[in-house]
Amino acid sequence: MPLSQEPSGGPSGAAGEPTASPNDAASKSALKQAVFLHTGWRSAGTWVWSRLRELDTATGFYEPLSNVLAELSLADVAASRPTLTSGHPPLAAPYFDEYRPFLEPNARGVAGYSKRFSVDRFASVPDAQFPALQAYLRNLCERTVEQRRVPVFKFCRSSGRLPWLKAAFAQAMHVGVLRNPASQFASGWLLSQQWSNPFFVAAPFRVLGLNQSDPLVRQALDVCGVSLPPVASMSDDAYAMACEQFARTAEGNNAYRAFIALWILCALRIAEGVDLLVDIDRLGQSRDYAAGLRAAFETQSGLSPDFGSARDLVEETRRSAPRMAGIDGRAMRTVHSAALKFLKAQRGVDAGIVEVVREKMVLANELTEPWR
């Protein structure tokens, strides 16, 4: 069944049972047929996804662009659960449980997936790999819709390609998840400092380095004053390893500047058009905002996630400030200002989201002030 043809209700024909009105049928057919959550690493996107995944009518696909899926086997699925240091919520099922129907016995790799999908791209037009990526996601969508369920995708590698995905999946609800950059960066930086896990520090270097020939990315790098590991002549995998080594000894201010460059590029794509913005900082501080988000999801997708248990992650960042070593927080004000000016200079961005980003930068100034 094509993604654009969601099953819709109609008259039951059974004596004594209510018959759906034309308005009811029209309302149901107008609902979005999938949810694409465009998030960033350490943005609390997994928590948002988990609220949707637990609904009876949703099927939650975790990180459909992750390179892990290239080697995933049925035997691996059960072990894909949160670790003690992940900060992720407890999950009723393993992360990759929903991929079981797309895995073959005694084989590795999710059907249709390619490791080429794992690096985000920021070009204004789709690249040569996008048709294969579109076909892969469409297969996941259509087989889920056939089961009369709503596919919910939680991405960490899609924000740069958000305009491509929105055009290709117009019947999906595209949701941007935004957390202030200081809190988001601190979450990954502390994992590196305390648990020797450099992945989240290395990720911006990797994504930016593999996209640095793009003029928009080059501009963001220059604006934020980022120094990258040299690409030289190496494969994407080799460069990823080089970035991880680079991140282990990266100067803190440079690591933060790289993070801000990637963060503002993703914020730009979100500001160019999403169906809904989830402000993680507000979500943990306002019950009314959480209730409003629930209503917005229900109106657009028919899903009604409960966000009432959101934690105040801003306050958690304030409490963690004494542990944030190796970064001159006061010096980061100029980086926040430069990134915001970069965003404002772009055309076709939503003014409301630009204002949200401005508020995020003001908050980031406050949160980074005590970092040393």
Wavefront OBJ file of the C-alpha trace (Angstrom):
o trace
v 0.000 0.000 0.000
v 1.498 3.384 -0.955
v 2.277 5.757 1.906
v -0.205 8.225 0.459
v -3.049 5.757 0.876
v -3.722 5.333 4.574
v -6.674 3.089 5.453
v -9.628 5.235 6.443
v -12.731 4.419 8.408
v -16.171 4.157 6.838
v -19.712 3.035 7.634
v -19.694 -0.183 9.600
v -22.980 -1.440 8.171
v -23.667 -3.315 11.385
v -27.037 -2.788 13.018
v -26.891 -0.568 16.082
v -23.294 0.587 15.491
v -22.460 4.248 14.759
v -21.693 5.183 11.182
v -18.759 7.483 10.458
v -19.815 10.801 9.011
v -18.176 12.266 5.907
v -16.495 14.837 8.161
v -15.023 12.051 10.325
v -13.641 10.288 7.255
v -12.214 13.530 5.888
v -10.578 14.302 9.232
v -8.945 10.867 9.371
v -7.726 10.985 5.785
v -6.140 14.385 6.481
v -3.947 12.968 9.246
v -0.234 12.628 8.604
v 0.683 9.022 7.875
v 4.106 8.951 9.548
v 6.107 10.985 12.042
v 9.686 12.012 11.288
v 11.480 13.270 14.422
v 14.497 15.322 13.336
v 16.710 15.467 16.424
v 20.352 15.865 17.385
v 22.681 13.768 19.512
v 22.013 14.391 23.235
v 18.933 16.496 22.427
v 16.507 14.289 24.449
v 15.085 13.118 21.129
v 15.138 9.496 22.296
v 12.865 10.409 25.204
v 10.415 12.182 22.874
v 10.446 9.151 20.564
v 9.850 6.793 23.484
v 6.638 8.659 24.372
v 5.307 8.030 20.874
v 6.657 4.508 20.585
v 4.689 3.301 23.608
v 1.361 4.083 21.914
v -0.619 1.086 20.653
v -1.075 2.547 17.160
v 2.582 3.561 16.615
v 5.640 1.633 15.427
v 8.850 3.351 16.522
v 11.949 3.020 14.354
v 15.085 4.067 16.227
v 17.888 5.762 14.274
v 16.962 4.480 10.788
v 20.115 6.071 9.343
v 22.551 4.717 11.949
v 25.568 2.832 10.604
v 24.800 0.147 13.203
v 21.999 -1.090 10.945
v 24.491 -2.168 8.284
v 25.747 -4.962 10.547
v 22.643 -5.624 12.644
v 21.460 -9.227 12.901
v 18.427 -10.805 14.523
v 20.697 -12.132 17.254
v 21.920 -8.589 18.032
v 18.511 -6.988 18.535
v 17.852 -8.190 22.093
v 21.092 -6.613 23.359
v 20.333 -3.166 21.892
v 19.192 -1.554 25.148
v 20.133 1.615 27.073
v 23.383 1.518 29.028
v 23.855 2.974 32.494
v 25.601 6.040 31.040
v 23.283 6.708 28.093
v 20.806 8.850 29.989
v 18.035 7.270 27.935
v 14.715 6.255 29.460
v 13.942 2.605 30.247
v 12.502 0.935 27.144
v 9.921 -1.845 27.073
v 11.588 -3.299 23.969
v 15.153 -3.084 22.582
v 16.069 -0.036 20.501
v 15.996 -1.901 17.185
v 13.107 -4.285 17.909
v 10.954 -2.882 15.098
v 13.551 -3.842 12.486
v 13.081 -7.586 13.044
v 10.751 -7.983 10.008
v 13.442 -6.333 7.852
v 16.252 -8.698 8.895
v 16.986 -12.107 7.402
v 17.998 -15.129 9.485
v 21.744 -15.807 9.454
v 22.428 -12.507 7.687
v 23.415 -8.981 8.648
v 21.971 -5.636 7.644
v 18.494 -4.133 7.506
v 16.867 -4.549 4.085
v 17.552 -1.559 1.863
v 19.948 0.153 4.269
v 23.346 1.468 3.132
v 26.116 2.930 5.303
v 26.208 5.839 2.868
v 22.994 7.048 4.538
v 24.712 7.589 7.903
v 26.389 10.925 7.123
v 24.048 13.898 7.056
v 24.217 16.249 4.064
v 23.401 19.946 3.798
v 23.272 20.631 0.069
v 20.171 22.388 -1.235
v 19.387 19.559 -3.670
v 19.334 15.771 -3.075
v 22.510 13.833 -3.752
v 22.939 10.710 -5.870
v 22.238 8.412 -2.893
v 18.910 9.998 -2.019
v 16.689 7.828 -4.279
v 18.005 4.719 -2.496
v 17.479 6.388 0.891
v 13.947 7.375 -0.095
v 13.155 3.824 -1.234
v 14.509 2.387 2.030
v 12.403 4.670 4.230
v 9.355 4.256 2.033
v 9.558 0.476 2.462
v 9.630 0.861 6.255
v 6.683 3.254 6.053
v 4.485 1.265 3.712
v 4.894 -2.066 5.469
v 4.005 -0.347 8.761
v 0.954 1.399 7.301
v -0.207 -1.963 5.937
v -0.435 -3.046 9.581
v -2.659 -0.008 10.231
v -0.019 1.586 12.425
v 1.796 4.921 12.243
v 5.580 4.690 11.675
v 7.552 7.012 13.964
v 11.185 7.621 12.994
v 13.723 9.068 15.419
v 16.636 10.517 13.421
v 19.963 12.012 14.544
v 21.337 12.235 11.009
v 18.506 13.870 9.053
v 18.330 17.574 9.883
v 20.607 18.626 7.011
v 18.454 16.597 4.622
v 15.190 17.755 6.162
v 14.079 19.714 3.046
v 14.742 16.660 0.857
v 12.803 14.390 3.191
v 9.919 16.796 3.566
v 9.497 17.011 -0.208
v 9.801 13.238 -0.643
v 7.513 12.409 2.297
v 4.915 15.153 2.154
v 2.361 12.901 3.868
v 4.575 12.616 6.958
v 4.559 14.933 9.959
v 8.020 16.481 10.196
v 8.947 17.462 13.751
v 12.037 19.414 14.749
v 13.426 18.743 18.244
v 15.489 21.623 19.604
v 17.451 21.851 22.862
v 19.646 24.775 23.865
v 23.193 24.144 22.610
v 24.923 24.527 25.977
v 22.883 21.749 27.581
v 23.126 19.527 24.535
v 26.886 19.907 24.245
v 27.437 19.492 28.000
v 25.647 16.150 27.919
v 28.116 14.753 25.373
v 31.184 16.510 26.793
v 30.652 15.040 30.258
v 30.310 11.546 28.786
v 33.694 12.051 27.159
v 35.328 13.478 30.274
v 33.919 11.019 32.801
v 33.445 7.823 30.816
v 36.041 8.195 28.018
v 33.318 8.114 25.374
v 34.388 10.612 22.686
v 31.600 9.778 20.193
v 29.480 12.872 20.823
v 32.474 15.208 20.792
v 33.724 13.629 17.568
v 30.353 13.645 15.766
v 30.313 17.357 14.812
v 33.900 17.167 13.531
v 32.990 14.134 11.413
v 29.799 15.567 9.917
v 31.299 18.992 9.251
v 34.534 17.565 7.876
v 32.758 15.306 5.401
v 30.601 18.236 4.264
v 33.149 21.042 4.280
v 33.133 21.403 0.501
v 29.509 22.581 0.707
v 29.429 26.419 0.655
v 26.849 26.680 3.441
v 28.855 24.386 5.718
v 32.050 26.236 4.864
v 30.379 29.495 5.865
v 29.250 28.077 9.211
v 32.756 26.760 9.885
v 34.259 30.163 9.185
v 31.652 32.028 11.229
v 32.239 29.796 14.255
v 36.017 29.612 13.845
v 36.219 25.824 13.741
v 39.450 23.880 13.210
v 38.812 20.438 11.681
v 40.969 17.331 11.359
v 42.349 17.195 7.797
v 40.328 14.968 5.475
v 43.270 14.012 3.235
v 42.493 11.028 0.990
v 40.588 8.629 3.173
v 37.266 6.849 3.320
v 34.345 8.056 5.420
v 35.046 5.281 7.926
v 38.711 6.204 8.170
v 37.828 9.860 8.660
v 35.356 8.914 11.404
v 38.164 7.119 13.220
v 40.460 10.113 12.741
v 37.811 12.400 14.223
v 37.404 10.127 17.245
v 41.133 10.294 17.908
v 41.057 14.060 17.338
v 38.169 14.404 19.821
v 40.068 12.599 22.593
v 42.569 15.459 22.804
v 40.502 18.258 21.243
v 40.846 21.706 22.760
v 37.564 22.345 24.572
v 36.750 25.693 22.984
v 37.263 24.256 19.498
v 35.047 21.273 20.311
v 32.291 23.644 21.411
v 32.687 25.830 18.316
v 32.351 22.738 16.104
v 29.233 21.717 17.976
v 27.699 25.192 17.552
v 28.454 25.168 13.811
v 26.596 21.873 13.375
v 23.814 22.940 15.750
v 23.096 26.165 13.857
v 23.145 24.378 10.487
v 20.531 21.931 11.783
v 18.534 24.786 13.324
v 18.569 26.491 9.926
v 17.052 23.463 8.224
v 14.411 23.248 10.971
v 13.652 26.948 10.540
v 13.172 26.425 6.812
v 10.079 24.409 7.559
v 8.768 21.774 9.964
v 5.196 20.903 10.850
v 5.918 21.180 14.565
v 8.789 22.323 16.778
v 9.443 20.564 20.094
v 11.269 22.911 22.456
v 12.942 20.533 24.900
v 13.798 23.289 27.381
v 10.189 24.454 27.661
v 8.899 20.895 27.716
v 10.586 20.205 31.049
v 9.400 23.455 32.600
v 5.776 23.848 31.547
v 2.907 21.392 31.978
v 0.791 23.600 29.728
v 3.392 23.409 26.976
v 3.559 19.612 27.333
v -0.229 19.408 27.034
v -0.174 21.671 23.986
v 2.390 19.453 22.282
v 0.264 16.399 22.945
v -2.712 18.123 21.337
v -0.630 19.193 18.335
v 0.538 15.627 17.716
v -3.012 14.339 18.018
v -4.370 16.941 15.609
v -1.774 16.247 12.935
v -1.067 12.523 13.295
v -3.809 11.032 15.446
v -1.156 10.032 18.019
v -1.522 11.366 21.555
v 1.803 11.052 23.416
v 1.992 11.931 27.110
v 4.872 14.345 27.753
v 3.914 15.065 31.354
v 6.953 13.299 32.843
v 9.567 15.478 31.084
v 12.515 16.445 33.283
v 13.816 19.992 33.675
v 17.030 19.521 31.710
v 18.001 23.197 31.982
v 18.215 22.927 35.745
v 20.249 19.748 35.366
v 22.741 21.663 33.192
v 23.070 24.343 35.854
v 23.859 21.716 38.480
v 26.497 20.100 36.270
v 28.414 23.363 35.665
v 31.198 22.611 38.212
v 32.075 19.469 36.227
v 32.439 21.312 32.899
v 36.212 21.632 32.722
v 38.402 22.688 29.803
v 36.094 25.296 28.219
v 36.115 29.073 28.676
v 32.380 29.664 28.870
v 32.605 33.439 28.730
v 34.472 33.260 25.424
v 31.562 31.335 23.920
v 29.295 34.412 23.882
v 30.902 35.620 20.659
v 30.345 32.199 19.067
v 26.656 32.227 20.022
v 26.281 35.720 18.589
v 28.047 34.852 15.340
v 25.947 31.725 14.836
v 22.718 33.640 15.417
v 23.758 36.299 12.878
v 24.496 33.510 10.394
v 20.973 32.144 10.849
v 19.322 35.549 10.533
v 21.207 36.220 7.285
v 19.658 33.206 5.546
v 16.565 33.532 3.403
v 13.276 31.716 3.772
v 13.522 30.933 7.478
v 10.577 30.964 9.860
v 10.724 34.106 12.021
v 9.135 32.317 14.966
v 11.802 29.636 15.014
v 14.540 32.246 14.623
v 13.190 33.863 17.783
v 13.301 30.501 19.556
v 16.939 30.117 18.479
v 17.693 33.616 19.789
v 16.231 32.595 23.156
v 18.370 29.437 23.074
v 21.508 31.498 22.569
v 20.616 33.822 25.444
v 20.101 30.765 27.639
v 23.383 29.275 26.396
v 25.190 32.464 27.412
v 23.820 32.057 30.916
v 24.586 28.346 31.185
v 28.162 28.567 29.850
v 29.101 31.563 32.025
v 30.496 29.423 34.912
v 32.341 26.942 32.664
v 36.120 27.024 33.080
l 1 2 3 4 5 6 7 8 9 10 11 12 13 14 15 16 17 18 19 20 21 22 23 24 25 26 27 28 29 30 31 32 33 34 35 36 37 38 39 40 41 42 43 44 45 46 47 48 49 50 51 52 53 54 55 56 57 58 59 60 61 62 63 64 65 66 67 68 69 70 71 72 73 74 75 76 77 78 79 80 81 82 83 84 85 86 87 88 89 90 91 92 93 94 95 96 97 98 99 100 101 102 103 104 105 106 107 108 109 110 111 112 113 114 115 116 117 118 119 120 121 122 123 124 125 126 127 128 129 130 131 132 133 134 135 136 137 138 139 140 141 142 143 144 145 146 147 148 149 150 151 152 153 154 155 156 157 158 159 160 161 162 163 164 165 166 167 168 169 170 171 172 173 174 175 176 177 178 179 180 181 182 183 184 185 186 187 188 189 190 191 192 193 194 195 196 197 198 199 200 201 202 203 204 205 206 207 208 209 210 211 212 213 214 215 216 217 218 219 220 221 222 223 224 225 226 227 228 229 230 231 232 233 234 235 236 237 238 239 240 241 242 243 244 245 246 247 248 249 250 251 252 253 254 255 256 257 258 259 260 261 262 263 264 265 266 267 268 269 270 271 272 273 274 275 276 277 278 279 280 281 282 283 284 285 286 287 288 289 290 291 292 293 294 295 296 297 298 299 300 301 302 303 304 305 306 307 308 309 310 311 312 313 314 315 316 317 318 319 320 321 322 323 324 325 326 327 328 329 330 331 332 333 334 335 336 337 338 339 340 341 342 343 344 345 346 347 348 349 350 351 352 353 354 355 356 357 358 359 360 361 362 363 364 365 366 367 368 369 370 371 372
